[in-house]
Amino acid sequence: MLNMSFAPTSLTVSQMLGPRTIRPLTAATLCGIAFIQDRLIAIDSIKGHLLEIDPKTDNSKILNPHQAKEFTDVTGLAVWEDNLWVTRGNSVYVSKLSSLGLEHFVTLPYSADGVAVWESTVYVSCHRLGYILIFDRDTRKEITRFYAPGVGVENLVVNGNTLWVCDRTEQTVYSMDRATGEVRFSVLTPFESPTGIAVHLDAETGKENLYVAYASEEPYIRDNPNADPNHELTYRDRTFIHPLYYHHEPDKHYALSNGYLIEMSYAEEISPLEEVYIPEVEWRIALPSETERQKIRHIEPIGIPFTEEVIDGQRVALFKFDALVPGERHIFGWKALLEVRGIKYRITPKEVENIPELSPEFQERYLVDDDDLAMDTSIVRRAAEEAVGSETNLLRKMYSIRNYVYDELSYGIKPYIDTPDIVLERGIGSCGEYVGVLLALCRLNGIPCRTVGRYKCPPQAEQQGVPLQPDFNHVWLEFYIPGFGWLPMESNPDDLGRGSQYPTRFFMGLCWYHIEIGKGVSFETISSQGKRLTKDDIPIGDLAINHIRFTIVKELPDF
């Protein structure tokens, strides 16, 4: 008989798990996971181990010591009553929990990825087909099928009227009506490559909690005495299970997910390449924004005090100097303590069919070329027309423009930003250049847009309390839908070279590590005697060295 018991404990599973990351010793790639009451089981797809995991200690034991070969390459896992369901290759199998002898249930034309069971209904996801197939458990006949909500490999779990779908490529969990396939809302996962999902019912509180498995590879530096120098870059398996928190705001069309308390510091160190004299200096640096997903707990100056201004609704720190003279040195900036969560909006094209007219103020502010967007050049105007064709729906136009830019450009890092006409001609752009092309094409098509960003916290949530530094700055954009407001869209991370099947994880969505600063205003400017200095006068990079530091303090609790 299968022994699924844990050592006695007075804690519920939610108390044991809390916000902790579960890392079972020896596990290589965890895919399907499930709960049997308070017992957590998972499949290690590479090793074929069906594991029983203690969420409190990470200790695990192999439940199929004589059947590992049969369970190798299993990707999906579900439990209903006394039966275990798995997907392997093109087929779905079922077995008794007490014996683990796999019995064939159904075979698909392509790989069966995830499986979920509720009463007499079996749900199977198939990435190659682009569908979730629904079968009758008794007849083994297909009842119906739903369109897969994302573009990646998907794993499933059903609970009550909800079919939960986690998509590996989209980095997203979808809440679907299990009867109709309608997507109610979706949330971004706090880590990349989610590979399994399970629901746990806390018997003490009655609350249902989601848990997600993740599996990927991570690079690390390993000592190698035979190399020169004596270290090398290599990769290792990275797999774990973590609770997924979410809060759905249906009236506001978004859902929030896991977040972190983050300390961010931004400071400038005056260190000119050539000594200069600049009288009556006003140095402005944008401050973090207060948004639906980002809350400011505290902001304080670094080095010298600042006064605060509001420019176009954005908070900006103003540092004043009587003059910057040769040999003078300063460190100045700000430190902010922020609560930041993932956010994902869900708005359909149908909902934006009868939106209000754009106000004259928005047209004058957000439909003009105010940042070297080359909107009057023939190549940019032609691209704006090609991107949308005959489409009139604002949301579909925005989606088409995004995909057009992804088709036309490939990503490349450059030390400076070229105008959109040059970028389109070259076919390669940095994140800032992607943003420039997107802004130009959107504004020419009557879609208000503005830049956001400047930095992303390194997405290393496990390294709490450790100072982290980003490799590059980063920008993205927001587009405006009258009646709905400003919606975020990443510039290039979803451009994964998949033709028409680009992920939409960051289309109307941002993960917790995006730090929103200075929406639609310059991040940093210098004025002398009331006149703003340009890069032709003196580039900021020639005058000062910036220092950026993030510290992830802790994970935020459940909502």
N, C-alpha and C positions, 0 to 999 in steps of 0.2 A: 504494500500500500504506500501511497505517496504521503510523506510526512511534511506538512506545510506549517508546522508550529514554530513560533518564536518563543524565546524565553519570556516568562511572565513580566509584565511591566504595567505601571499605573498610568503611563502616558498614552494618549491617543496618537495615531500616526501623524496627524497634522502637527501635534506638539513636538513629535520626534523630528519631523522634517523641518518645520518652521521654514525659514528662508534658506536653509543650508543646501549646498550642492552635494549630491550623493555620488561618490566615485568608488564603485565596487572594485576591490583589488582583483587583478588579473583580467578584467574585462577589456576587450579591444574595440568592439563596435556594437554598441547597444542599439537595437532597432525597436521591435515591438515590446511594449510594456503593458502590464495589466495588474489590477488589484483583485485579490480574492479576500473580501472583507478588508482587514488591515494588513494583509500579506502582499508584498510587492514582488512580482516575478517579471523577468525580462529575458529576452533572447540575445545572446552574443552571436551575431550573424556569421562572423568569421570562424569562430571556434565551434559553433554548434552547441554551445552550452545553454541550457535552460536554467536560469539562475533564480534562486530565492535570496533576496537581498534584505538585510536588516538596515532600515533607513537611518537608524540611530548611530550605528557603528561602521557602516559600509561593508561589514562582513557578509559573505555570500557562500552558498553551497550549490553544487551542481545537482539538479533534480533528475537529469537523464544521463548518468555516468556510462551507461551501456548503449546509448542511442545518439551520441553526439554526431555521428556521420549523417544520420537521417535528418538532423536539425541544422546542419551546416547550410548556409545561404538562405535560411528563413529570414524574411524581412518584416512580416506582419504577424501580429499575435492578438488573440482575443479569447476571453473566457466567458462562457455562458453556462450557468448551472454546474454540472460536473464534466463539461466538455471543454477541451482546448482546441482552438482553431488557429491554423497557421497558413501563411503563403510561402511557397518555395517554387522558384522557376515560374512556369506558366500556370501552376495549379494551386488549388486550395485544398487543405487537408483538415480532417477533424480526428480527434482521439479522446479517449477517456483520460481524465486527469490521473486516474489510478494506475494506468498501464502505459500511456504515452505511445501506443502503437498507432501510427498514422494511417488513416483511411482516406482514400481519394474522395473528394466532394465534387469538384468541377475543374475543368481546364479552360483557360482563355487562349485566344490567338497570340497574345503577347504576355510579358511578365505580369504576374499578379503581385501588386506591391503591398497594400495594406488590407486588413480585414477587420470587420466589426460585426457583432451579432447582438440582436435584440429580439427576444422571443422567437418567432418563427421566421425572422428575416435576417438574411446575411448580406452584408455590404462589402464589396471588393473594389479597390481602386486599381486602375490600370493606366499608367502614365502614357504608354504608347497609343492607346485608344483615345485618351483624353476624357475618359468617363469614369464615374463610379457606378458599378453594376450592382443591381439589387436582385437577389435570388430568394426563392422560397426554400426554407430549410428542409422541408419534407419531400417536395417534388424535385428539388435541385434545378428547377427551371427559372430562367430570368424573368422577373416581373416587370422591371423598368430600368432605366438608367438616367443618371444626372450628369450634366456637364461638370467636369472637374473644375473647381474654382480657381486653381492656379496652374502654373506651367511645369511644375517639378514633380518628383516622386512624392506621393502622398500616403500618409498613414492615418488610421481611422480609429475612432471609438464612438459608440452610441450610448447615450444616457437619456432615458425618457423620450421626449420629442426632439431631442437635439442630436444631430450628427456632427461631431467635431472632426475637423480635417486639418492635419498639420502638413504643410508643404515644405519640402527640404530646400528648394531653390528660392521660394518666395519668402522664407524666413517668417512664415505667417501661420497662424491658426485661425480657421474659419468656423463660425457657428452657423450651421445649416439646419433648416427644417427637414427632419428625416423623412417626412411624408412627401414633400414637394421638391426638395432640393434647393429651395430659395436660401440665399445667403442673407442672414440677418445682420451680422457684423463680422469683422475680422480684427485680429490684434497681431502686432509684431512680437516675435519672440525675442528675449533679451540676448540670445546667443545665435550664432549662425548654424545652419545645417541641423534643424530638428528632424529626428528620425523615428520618433515614437511618441504616442500620447495615451494617457490613461486618466480616468476619473476615479477619485476616491470619495466615498461618502463617509463623513465623520459621524459616527453613531452617537457621539455625545452632543455635538452642536447641531447636527442635521445639515451642515453645510457641505456642498459639493466642491471639491478642489481638483484643479487640473494639474497634471504633472507631465513634463515633456522630457524625452530622452534626446541627447545630442551626440553626434559622432562625426569626427573629422580628423584631419591631421594638423599638427602644429609644428612649425620649424623651431629648432633649437641649436645652439652651438655646443658641439661635443669635442672634448680633447682627443687629439689624434697625434701621437708622437711621430708617426710616419709622414705627416703632412708638413708643409712649409708655407705659412706658419703652422704651429702644432695644434691646430683646431680646424674643424670643418662644420659646414652647415648641413644638417640632416633633418629628418622628420620622424615624428612618433605619433602613435594613436592618441586621440583625445576623445574620451567618451564619458558621459555623466548624465545624471537625471536631476531636474530642478523644477520647483513649483512655478506654475505660470499664473500670475495675478492679472485680473482684468476688471475694468469698470466701463460699462456701456452707457452712453448718453444718447439715447435714440432721438430725442428732440434736437440735439446738436449735431447729429450725424457722425459721431466719432466714438471710438472706444480707446481707453488708455490701458497700458500694460506695464509690466515690471519697470521699476525705476530705481535710481540711486541718488544718494546725497553726495554731491560732488563739490569740492573746493577747486576753483579755477583762479589762477593768478596770471595777470598780464602786466608786464613792466617793460619800459624802454630804458636803455642805458645810453646816455649821450656819449658817443664815441665817434666823432666825425672822421671820415677818410681824409679830408683836408680841413684845417681849422678855418672857421668862418665867424663872422660877426653878424648877428641877426637881432635887431632891436624890437622891443615890445612884442614878445612872442606869446601867442595863444595856441596851445597844443590840445587838440580835442581827440578823445578816444571814446568810442561808443561803449555803452554798458550793456550787460545782458538784459534781454527783454522779459517781461512778465507775460506768459501765454497760458493757454489751456493745459499745456504739458510741462511748462517750466515755471517754477515758482522761486522767487528770490527770498532767501532767509536773511541775508546780510551782505552788505557791500562796505568795504573800507579802503582807504587810500594806501598806496605803497610809496614810501620815500617822502613825498611831500603832499600836502592837502590839495584837494580839488574842490571846485564848485560844480554844481550840477545844472545842466541845461536840458531842455526838451526841444528836440528838433523833429518836426513832422511826426510827433507822437512818440519819439524814441529818446530814451535817456542817454545823455552824453556827459562824460567827465571833462571838465575844462581845467587845464593846468596853465598858470600864467607865469611868465618870466619877464623881468624888466629888460633883459637882453641875454642872448647866448653869446659869450665872448670866447676868443681862443683860449684853450686850456681849461675851460669850465666843464665840469662833469656833474651829472645828476643821474639818479635812478628814480623813476616815478611810474605810477600806474595804479592798478586796483586789484583787489582780491574779493571774490564773490563766493558765497556759499549757496548752492543751488539744489533744488529738488527737481530732477528731470526724469520723465517717463517716456515710454514709447507711445505714439499716437497713430491711429489709422482712421481716416475718414471713409465713410461709405455713402456716396452720392451717385445716383444712376442718371444716365442721359435723359430719361423720361422726366425726372424731377426738375430738370433745368430747361424744359421746353418753353415755359412761359415766365421767364425771369424778367424783372424790371429792366428798364433802360439804364444804361450806364450814365451816371451823373456827369455834368460838364466838368466838375472839379477833377474827377477821376480821369476823364479823357485828357485833360490838359496836363495832368501829372504823370499818368502811367501809360499813355499811348504815344509818347513822343520820343525822339532820339535825344536823350540827355546824357549819354555816356559812350560816345564813339561807337554806336551800333551799326553804322553804315547802312541805315535803312533806306537811303535814296539810291543805292547802287543797284545795277541791273541784276547781279547774281543773287543778292539778298532778296530783292523783290520777286524774282523768278522762283526762288526757293520757297518763299512765303505762299505763293500760289500753288506750287506743286505739292506742298505739304498737306494742304487741306482739301484740294480739289473742289468738289461741289458741296462739301459738308457745311451745314449751317448750325448744327447743335454745338454750343460752346464747349461742352465737356468732351465731345467726340473730336472737335477741332484740336483741343489741347492734347488729347491722347495721340492724335495723328501727327501733330507737330513733333511731339516727343519721339515717336517711332521713326519719323522721317530723319530727324537729327541723328538718331542712333544708327540708322542705315547709312547715312552719308559720312559720319565721322568715326574715327577710331581714337582711342585715348593715348595721349602722350604728354609727359611732363616737360614744361618749358619754363625758362627763367622770366619770361615777360608775356604779356597778353596782347595778341594781335586782334584786329577788328574782325567782325564776322565775315566780311567779304573775303579777306585773306584766308581765314580759317576754312571756309567752305571750298575755296579754290585748292587749298592744301590737302584737305580731308583728314587732318589730324588736329586734335585740340586737347588742352588741359581742361580741368574742371571749370576754371574761370572762363575759358573760351567756349566751352559747351554752353555755359550760362549766357554769354553774350549772344550766341546764335539763337538760343531759345527765346531770349528777350526780344530780339529783333523780329523773329518770325511771328511770335505771339502778338506783339504790339501792332504789326502790320495787318494782322487778322482781327484786330479789335479786342484782344484779350489783355486786360491790365496785368502787368507783372512787375515784380520788384525783387531785388537780390536780398539774400539772408545768409547768415552764417559767419564765417571767418575761421572757425576751428571745430574739430571733432575731438572729443575725449578719446584717447586710445581705448578700444573696446575690450579691455582686460579686467572684467569685473571681479575676477578672483584675486587680483592684486590690490586689495583694499589697504589703505594706509601707506601705500608706496608712491612716491612722486613719479608721475608719468609725463612724458613730453611727446607731443605729436610730431610726426615726421614733416608734415606740410600743413599750410593753412588750407581752408576749404570753403567753397561757397556753393549755395544752391539757390532756389528761387521759390517764390510764392506767386500763384495766380489767383485772380479775383473773380468770383461769380456773384453778381448782384443777388441779394436775398440770402446768400449763404456765407459770404465773407472770403477771407484769404485762406488758401489751401496750399500746403507745402508740396514741393516736388524736387527730388534730387536731380542734380545735373547729369551725372554720368554713371553711378554705380550699377544701375540696372542694365547698362549697355554691355551685355555679356556675349554678344556675337551670336545670338540664336535666331537670326532672321526676324520673322514676324512674332516669334514667341518670346518676347522680352518679358521678364518679370515685372510685376506692378507693385512690388513690396514698398517702394518709396515714391509711388505715384499717389499723392494725397496721404503720405505717411512719413514719419520720421522715427528712428530708433532712439533709445535713451541717450546715446552718446553724442547726438547732435546738440550743439550749444547755440541757441539763437541769440544773435547780437546785431543791433543796428539794422532793423528791417528797412530797406529802401534808402538808407543814408550811408554816407561814407564812414567806413570803420575808423579812419584816422586821418586828421588834417592838421596842417600848420598854417597859421596866419602871422604876418608881421605888419605892424602898424595898420591893422585892419584889412590888409590885402592877403587873400589866400595864396599860399605858395604852391606852385605846381611842380611836377617832376622836371620840367625844363629849368625851373629856378634852382631847386635842390631836392633830389629824391630823399624821402624819409630814410631809406635804406643806406644812404650815404652819410646820414647825420647820426643815426642811432642803431643800436642792436636790440631787437626785441627778445624777450624771454617769456615763454609760456609754460606753465606747469599745471597739471591736473592731479588731484588726489581723490580717489574714490573712497569716501569715508565709510559708507555702509549701504546695504540694500534697503530700500524703503519697504515698510511693512505692507501687508495686504490692504486693500481699500476698506 
